[in-house]
């Protein structure tokens, strides 16, 4: 690292991240030979944002005597005995940063695995394992992909399962790492019975920095999450619930005027996120810009997008398009939906992505982001049905479709019931259709092989991504939730009903080929130069830590 780049990074990183290079060592007092009083390593260790030459190391170190600050030593080595540490140093832990410690270890060799730990003169953390990214020719790579972990809804067994998969190289977290809701709110009904209540003092909705910090402290108690952080480097982005439900650029559905200033709330939420996640904010801790890219040699270019904070315009609401006579103004709605100036990413992020795509020569392009990009257009009568009637409406439409496929002639009214479709989730890319087309064109025009990954919905999905002519230009794979309830909870379905509905939806939604609507789990993607294999893994139970993993579905992509 040259001196000018170091000075620039140092000024951006501010006070929460210690930068360690061969030029600087670790410029913190006291010296490594001094006596360091004990600290409590309350939440294990973590690593993240690997590059070919650097990785973030994380821990939380609370001084045993309740001081406002303390010091810890850290080491990173190529062997678990640490007899010959590759790098080491001293870091300060302070109350101002919630006693979180982050080290950006630079000038490491590429494509190597490492052991790391934190310690004082009296105690030490668990030992973590991490790695840097390889350069040049790479034969294979495996991601484990997660989204939507809700602490009171159940145990994070999906994290535990992935931690035990030795073939996983990197964990991608697509957001909703925490939820902001209070005790008694969303997905908390079973919390007390399964031992997943919030910490005392954190039972309310999250509004302040203290609130968000305590919620992270609660989530990071989970054994599965701690183990996954300990064993694998994370590359993470936020979705909405790290701030508030359905966040957009200047507000959120779950934020009202009586809850104070939204931007103050957002600032607190982002500060806590940066403190508790092993992330390297591209523009420093004081800036909400989180989009960034990662190169895995010649094999994969990964682009991690922000579809929430930087550029998203407020979501459309169909209720706003009712005429005075109470009828839906479909023409006005469609004009707003396809407004070419309507943005989800914002101009700066879109232009950054365009430049990145032009420069990439990797075999596979992967767009890591939060929300479904596929055209999830449901028959209109499904969307206008009461919640408890949705499953029945879909069953009725499926009956019509099967009747048609059997050769029967449908009436004009029946044909209209099948053909009249609307996007069901305007918080997803369906609510920003013009920009979706622009993003897909970036890759198709450059003849790049694109795979999109998504979270947010709590269910597993596979979508063809099609252009305006109907041609498939990419594929989308969406991971189920770690513990948040899926469509089965929303619609009140039992397992058999959820399975029937999952079989029916691909017949009614043109670009959908697979879905799972009732199980919790995670997704893996394995890359070679010739193929991408994506698998959906589901856990049998989230009510306690006893579970079995089932691999329910596999997709193979060759292009």
Beta strands, then each sheet from edge to edge (+ up, - down):
strand 1: 18-20
strand 2: 39-48
strand 3: 55-63
strand 4: 69-77
strand 5: 87-94
strand 6: 100-105
strand 7: 113-119
strand 8: 128-131
strand 9: 141-146
strand 10: 170-173
strand 11: 233-236
strand 12: 247-248
strand 13: 251-252
strand 14: 292-296
strand 15: 300-304
strand 16: 364-368
strand 17: 377-379
strand 18: 421-423
strand 19: 450-454
strand 20: 460-466
strand 21: 472-478
strand 22: 512-516
strand 23: 521-527
strand 24: 532-539
strand 25: 549-557
sheet 1: 1+ 6+ 3- 2+ 11+ 10+ 9+ 23- 24+ 25-
sheet 2: 5+ 4- 7+ 8-
sheet 3: 12+ 13-
sheet 4: 14+ 15- 16- 19- 21- 20+ 22-
sheet 5: 17+ 18-
end
